[in-house]
Amino acid sequence: MEAVTTGCDCDWSLDLRWTGPSGSGTLRIDDGGRPLRTSAATGRPVYGYALEQGRWAR
């Protein structure tokens, strides 16, 4: 998943609906209960989630 914007400063979360042999449900993807944030502000640092470090990093 990748979130990109060219003209806004956006707060967002993702509700993922799933179905499987054992049932179904909805999983909310966010930042520990807070919305994720994507910004188009030029000159700002760029962050990505570093899986090997288990955290967001530049």
C-alpha positions as CSV (number, residue, x, y, z in Angstrom):
1,M,0.0,0.0,0.0
2,E,1.2,3.5,-0.8
3,A,-0.4,6.8,0.0
4,V,0.6,9.8,-2.2
5,T,-0.9,13.3,-2.6
6,T,0.0,16.2,-4.8
7,G,-2.2,18.9,-3.3
8,C,-3.4,18.3,0.3
9,D,-2.4,17.5,3.9
10,C,-4.5,14.5,4.6
11,D,-5.3,12.5,7.7
12,W,-6.7,9.0,6.9
13,S,-7.2,5.4,8.0
14,L,-8.0,2.2,6.1
15,D,-10.8,-0.2,7.0
16,L,-9.9,-3.5,5.5
17,R,-12.8,-6.0,5.1
18,W,-11.7,-9.6,5.1
19,T,-13.4,-13.0,4.6
20,G,-11.9,-16.4,5.2
21,P,-12.8,-20.0,6.1
22,S,-13.0,-19.1,9.8
23,G,-15.2,-16.0,9.4
24,S,-15.0,-12.4,8.4
25,G,-14.3,-9.0,9.9
26,T,-12.9,-5.5,9.5
27,L,-9.4,-4.5,10.4
28,R,-8.6,-0.8,10.9
29,I,-5.2,0.2,9.7
30,D,-4.0,3.4,11.5
31,D,-1.2,4.7,13.7
32,G,-1.9,3.3,17.1
33,G,-5.5,4.6,17.2
34,R,-4.6,7.9,15.4
35,P,-5.1,8.5,11.7
36,L,-2.2,8.2,9.3
37,R,-1.0,11.4,7.6
38,T,0.1,12.1,4.0
39,S,1.3,15.6,3.0
40,A,2.1,17.3,-0.3
41,A,4.2,20.0,1.4
42,T,7.4,20.4,-0.7
43,G,10.7,20.3,1.1
44,R,9.4,18.2,4.0
45,P,11.0,14.9,5.0
46,V,9.8,11.7,3.5
47,Y,9.0,8.8,5.8
48,G,8.3,5.1,5.2
49,Y,7.7,2.2,7.5
50,A,11.0,0.3,8.0
51,L,9.8,-3.3,8.6
52,E,13.2,-4.4,9.8
53,Q,13.2,-1.7,12.5
54,G,9.5,-2.0,13.3
55,R,9.0,1.8,13.0
56,W,8.6,4.8,10.7
57,A,11.9,6.2,9.4
58,R,13.2,8.8,7.0
